[in-house]
Amino acid sequence: MARIAYLKEQIARAERLAKAILDQQTAERLQAFAAECRAELQVLTLRTAA
């Protein structure tokens, strides 16, 4: 469960930073990181539900 909370926090931070940052490349990297975290979160959520 700690990993799930960590991933949710990282997703929120990355998305918030991506919106606030002016450098397009960095914003894209943050959005990609958020997507990776979201994918891992989905796997963990399905694993804990089963």
C-alpha positions in Angstrom: 0.0 0.0 0.0 2.9 2.4 0.6 4.0 2.0 -3.0 0.5 3.0 -4.2 0.4 6.1 -2.1 3.9 7.0 -3.3 2.9 6.6 -6.9 -0.2 8.7 -6.5 2.0 11.5 -4.9 4.5 11.3 -7.7 1.8 11.5 -10.3 0.3 14.6 -8.7 3.7 16.3 -8.3 4.9 15.5 -11.9 1.6 16.8 -13.4 1.7 19.9 -11.3 5.3 20.7 -12.3 4.6 19.9 -15.9 1.9 22.6 -16.0 4.0 25.2 -14.2 7.3 24.7 -16.0 8.3 26.7 -19.1 10.8 24.3 -20.6 8.8 22.1 -23.1 11.3 19.2 -23.0 11.2 19.0 -19.2 7.4 19.3 -19.2 7.2 16.3 -21.6 9.6 14.3 -19.5 7.5 15.0 -16.4 4.3 14.0 -18.3 6.0 10.8 -19.4 7.1 10.0 -15.8 3.5 10.6 -14.6 2.3 8.1 -17.3 4.8 5.5 -16.2 3.7 5.9 -12.6 0.1 5.7 -13.6 0.8 2.4 -15.5 2.6 0.9 -12.5 -0.2 2.1 -10.2 -2.8 0.4 -12.4 -0.9 -2.9 -12.3 -0.5 -2.7 -8.5 -4.2 -1.8 -8.1 -5.3 -4.8 -10.2 -2.9 -7.1 -8.3 -4.2 -6.0 -4.9 -7.8 -6.3 -6.0 -7.4 -10.0 -7.1 
